[in-house]
Amino acid sequence: DPETNQVVEGGIEAQTEQAMKNVSAVLEEAGSSLSNVLKTSIFLVDFDDFPAMNEVYARFVGPDFPARATVQIAGLPMGALVEIEVVAHT
């Protein structure tokens, strides 16, 4: 959460939603948007969270998903459950 500089509580859904809001804000600041995303990399601490994460993610990117890689990793800073990275054009 950019206002508190803390990981949001509420599990994978809340963290995915906040991550996508953060990505969207960064893209807009750069003169782009989520509709211009070419590739997404998603890092999950627990791959069992994939279905719930994917449901939230889909609300942000729509039916035409950009190319995507999703991997399980050992851990993320601050105890986060998900990290999302995008490559987009303006």
PyMOL commands that set and color helices and strands:
alter all, ss='L'
color gray80, all
select helices_A, chain A and resi 11-29+34-36+47-61+77-79
alter helices_A, ss='H'
color red, helices_A
select strands_A, chain A and resi 37-44+67-72+82-88
alter strands_A, ss='S'
color yellow, strands_A
deselect
rebuild
show_as cartoon
